[in-house]
Amino acid sequence: MRALLTLLCATAAFGQPRYEFEVASIKPSAIRSDNSVDIGVHIDGAQVHISTLSLRDYIGAAYRIRPYQITGPDWLPQTKFEVDAKIPDGVPRDKVPEMIQSLLEDRFQMKAHRTSKEFPVYAITVAGPLKLKESPVDANAPAAGTPPPAVQIAASGGPGGVNMNMGGGASFRFADNRLEVVKLTFPVLADRLAMFFDKPVVDQTGLTGRYDFAIDLAPEDYRAMLIRSAVNAGVVLPPQALQLLEGGNAASLIGGMRDLGIKMEARKAPLDVVVIDSMNKAPSGN
């Protein structure tokens, strides 16, 4: 689920200085009996807690990529892990992705290389006069030079919809036949929307602000998109549920975006791909 670490990620590229957690423990996440998921990232000072991410999710966070940009063993999405770690003194917390990469290399013996591949995608572009207003400036934002506040990023998903707290007042909600976006940039929004489509969603708007908006969805579109998000998350659904994918598309979402001056259309685009050459299923001891 890279989507949940986007606000914490700096570009993680090969050849950069190696950053490592001062200490880190890894353990398997508890297995849930239903089809819902609760995923969280909490950073308070130097303390980091990450819960219920699969190895594929951790790889995505480490390299700032989506799951479809990862090529590796079929078991990568299956087992989920909890990580408790400490950031070394003097290292900014925007280096957490690089530290996750080092953790995967050291504890799971991960070896990987980067390449590029052209994908069919849905591109978000500006379609005309923009009818969006940027999110209001947060009057309670900490002054420059003050210690960064704790960051809490959490997500839950299930039959009732998908809710994401992105930290800093930003959120994404897909529930009750409605999409609600608060204080999100378009690159982050594209990442979130990719959960509900059969192809990657990429931002090509060039917009740099944060925006608030809501779009009402046709019930058949909402239902089909929610089922698609479950399929993309690896949830095994009965045939009856999969048949409902044919009952709707994203027409009401795409139409609602067009009303805001934003267009989504099928294109092709080159994207980074990380190839996992080898990796252990379980970590070495804490």
Helices and strands as residue ranges (DSSP letters): G 2-8, E 23-28, E 37-44, E 47-54, H 55-63, G 67-69, E 70-71, E 80-86, G 93-95, H 96-107, E 111-126, E 151-158, E 161-167, E 170-175, E 178-184, H 186-193, G 194-196, E 201-203, E 211-216, H 219-232, H 239-243, G 244-247, H 251-259, E 262-278
